Amino acid sequence: MVAKAKAMVAKAKAMVAKAKAMVAKAKAMVAKAEAMVAKAEAMVAKAEAMVAKAEAVVAKYGKDSDEYEKAGAVKKSEKKKPQRKPKS
């Protein structure tokens, strides 16, 4: 009977160790996900800042200005116009 109890205790300890390992792995995954979220939020903030800058340039100089092009956009006059397909 004592041997059986010791075996059950050993099995329980093994299960606890396995559960602790799984918890540690889950915590690592959460930390990695949180880092990815922080990186994505930084990218969104940067993109929003760029959009705000471009909108300010458009408001002040217009979409066909050299300043608009310097901000990283394509001038309205330089954009390719859509071409109609000829009827067959």
C-alpha positions in Angstrom: 0.0 0.0 0.0 2.8 2.4 0.9 4.6 1.6 -2.4 1.4 2.4 -4.3 1.0 5.8 -2.5 4.6 6.6 -3.2 4.1 5.8 -6.9 1.0 8.1 -7.0 3.0 10.9 -5.3 5.8 10.5 -7.8 3.2 10.6 -10.7 1.6 13.7 -9.2 5.0 15.4 -8.9 5.7 14.7 -12.5 2.4 16.1 -13.5 3.0 19.3 -11.5 6.5 19.6 -13.1 4.9 19.2 -16.6 2.2 21.8 -15.7 4.9 24.3 -14.5 6.8 23.8 -17.8 3.6 24.5 -19.8 2.9 27.6 -17.7 6.5 28.9 -18.3 6.1 28.2 -22.1 2.8 30.1 -22.1 4.3 33.0 -20.2 7.1 33.2 -22.8 4.5 33.1 -25.6 2.6 35.9 -23.9 5.7 38.0 -23.6 6.6 37.5 -27.3 3.0 38.5 -28.3 3.1 41.6 -26.1 6.4 42.6 -27.8 4.9 42.1 -31.2 1.9 44.2 -30.2 4.2 47.0 -28.9 6.1 46.9 -32.2 2.9 47.0 -34.2 1.6 50.0 -32.2 4.9 51.8 -32.8 4.5 51.2 -36.5 0.9 52.5 -36.5 2.0 55.6 -34.6 4.8 56.2 -37.2 2.3 55.8 -40.0 -0.2 58.1 -38.4 2.5 60.7 -38.0 3.4 60.4 -41.7 -0.2 60.7 -42.7 -0.7 63.8 -40.5 2.5 65.4 -42.1 1.2 64.6 -45.6 -2.2 66.1 -44.7 -0.6 69.2 -43.4 1.4 69.6 -46.6 -1.7 69.1 -48.7 -3.6 71.7 -46.7 -0.8 74.2 -47.1 0.6 73.6 -50.6 -1.8 71.2 -52.4 -1.5 67.8 -54.0 0.4 69.0 -57.0 3.3 70.8 -55.2 7.0 70.1 -54.9 6.5 70.0 -51.1 3.9 67.2 -51.4 6.4 65.3 -53.4 9.2 65.9 -50.9 6.9 64.5 -48.2 7.0 61.2 -50.0 3.8 61.4 -52.1 3.3 61.4 -55.9 2.2 64.7 -57.4 -1.4 64.6 -58.8 -0.1 65.7 -62.2 2.4 62.8 -62.3 -0.1 60.1 -61.5 -0.9 57.8 -64.4 -4.3 58.5 -65.8 -6.6 55.5 -66.3 -6.7 54.3 -69.9 -9.9 53.1 -71.6 -9.7 49.8 -73.4 -10.7 50.2 -77.1 -13.9 48.5 -78.1 -13.4 45.4 -80.2 
